[in-house]
Amino acid sequence: MKKHYAMVVLALGLVAALGVLPLRAQEPESAPWELRDAFATLLGLDRNGSRAIRDGNIDVYRSFLDDPEAPRLLTRLEVGGNGCRARTTSALQYPGKWAVLSLTMIDLHSVTRAVAYRSIDDLIAERNPLPPHDPDARQLVLEGKGLRCTTRLSLEADVDEPIGTCRDRLDIELTDEALAALALMAGKCNITVLRH
């Protein structure tokens, strides 16, 4: 397990050293902890009770399961000074394989639509949509152009160029923590579709 953890940390360190994410140079101010925690909840980083390791304006989340065959995931979260944009750098590694790095930007200013569903099955089938604040809602989809853009690259030597994709949606499970995070970010980022 230590070997896997060391490889993931090395991968993230390599990204930082190469200047792939010059975060502090671009946005020197750090968002308050409550905004950082809200992003972590909306992105599912704090799932299963995972707690952040705080390092200045960066939060690090680890997902290392007891199963030796399970993948290891390490995610670095940084929220910009305006509090509505976040960047994550994630390293995912399966035992015995090279890590895959994912560099993601999330911008809540781009949210223009929100729709809720009673279940994950309804969400997948996009049936029986509900208003975002419906008391029966259990799943929420935020939509907006370029809401979540990711570049993935493998550390394996013979893998081709990085792959970049932009998704215009963010799926959120409506736990109590997520509802609180959404209420906070709706006000902070002026997400009108989430206001009552």
N, C-alpha and C positions, 0 to 999 in steps of 0.2 A: 504494500500500500504506500509505503514511504517513497518507493521508486516512482510510482505513478504520480504522486503528489509533486515530487521534485521535477518531473518532466513538465507537468502543467505549469508550475511556477516558472520554470525556465522559459517556457513558451511565452507566457505573459511578459516576462522580463525582456525577452527578445523584441517583442512588439514595442514596448516602451523605449527600449534602447535605440531602435531603428527610427524612432520618431513617427511611427505610423499614426499615433494619436497624440499630437502635441496639445493636450487638453488644457493644461495650465496656461500655456501661452495664449490660447484663444479666449478662454473665459476664466480669468484669475479668481473671480469671486466664487465662493462656495454657497450653495443653497442651504437653508436651515435643515436640520435633521428631520423634521416632520415631513418636508417635501421629499427628501431622499427616501425615507421610509415609505411614503405613499407610492413612489415609483417602484420600489422593491415589491410592494404588495401587488400593484397592477401588473407587473411583469412576472409575478410568481416566484421571485427570487427567495422570498421568506417562507415558502411553502414547507410544510412539515416541521415548523418551528426553527428553521435555519436562521441564525442570528448573524448580523453583519460584523465583520472585523473592520473597525474604523481606522483609517489612516489619513488624517487631514481631511481633505475634501473628497476622498475616495472610500467607498465601501466595498468590501470583498465578501462574496458569498461562496460557500463550498457545499457541494452535494456529493458526498462520498458514502456510498452504501456499504453495509457489512459484507454483502455478496462480492467475493473476489472477481467474479465474472461481470459485474455491473460496471457501466461506464463511470468515469470520474468527471465532474463538471466544476469548474472554477470560474466565477464571473466577477468582474470588476465593474462597479457602477459609479458613474460620476454625473451629477446633476449640475447644469450650468447655473450661472448667477441669476438668470431670470426665473429659474425654477420650473419652467415648462418644457425644457428640452433635456434629454438625458442621453448619455452614451454608455454602452456596455461593451466590454471586451471579454469574450468567453473562450475558454479552452475546454474542449470535450475530447476525452481520450478513453478508448476501449482498451482493456488489458492487452499488452503485446502489440499495440498498433500506434501509429503516429497520431499526435493530437491534431485536431481541426480547430482553427481559430475563427471566431465570428466577431466582426466589428459592426455594431448596430447603433443607429441614431433613431431616437423616438422624439417626435415633436407634437405635443398636445395642442399647439396652436392650430394645427391643420385639421382638427376634428370638426366635421360639418354635419355628421349624422350619427345617431345612436339608436339601436334597436335591441329589444330584450326578448328572451325566450324562457319558457317554463322549464326546459330541460336541455341537456346536451344533444339529445336526439333531434329536438326541434331546431336547435341551432344548426346542426349539420345539414338537416333537410331544408333549412330556411322556411319553415312552416309555422303558422300560428304566431306571428310576431306580436309583441306587446310594447306599449310605451315604456321608456327607460325606467320610470318610477313606479311601475305596476308592482303591487305587493307580492304577486305570484312569480315574479321574475327571478330566475336563478342563474341566468347567463346573460351577458351583455356584449354587444359588438359595437365598438367605436369605429367610425369610418372617416376617411379623409385622404386626400391625395398625398402620397409620400409619407404617410403616418409613421411607417416603420421601414427603414432601409438598412440592409445588411450586406456586408461583404464577407465571404467565406474563403479561407485559404487553408490548405493542408501543409503540414511541415514535411510531408513525404517528398523525397527528392524528385520523383518522376511524375508528380502531379502537375497539370497545366496551370494556366493563369488563375488568379482569384475569380470567384463568381459573385457578381453583385445582383441583388434583387431588391425591389421595393414592394411592400405590401401596403395596401390602402385600408387595412383593418387591424384591429387589436381585439382579441377575444379575452373576456374577463369573467371569471367565476365570481358570482355576487355573494361572497362571504360578508360577514359584518365588517371585517377589516377593509375589504374592497369597497364597500359602500361608504365608509368613512373617508377612504382615500379619494374616491370619486367626488365626494362632496367638497373636500378640500381643494382638489385640482380644478373643479368646475368654477369655483370662485376665483382662484389664483390665475387661471389661464383663460378666463372668460369663455368657457365652453357653454354656449347658450343652449345647446340641445340637451344639456344635463340639468338645467335649472328648472325648478318647479314653476 
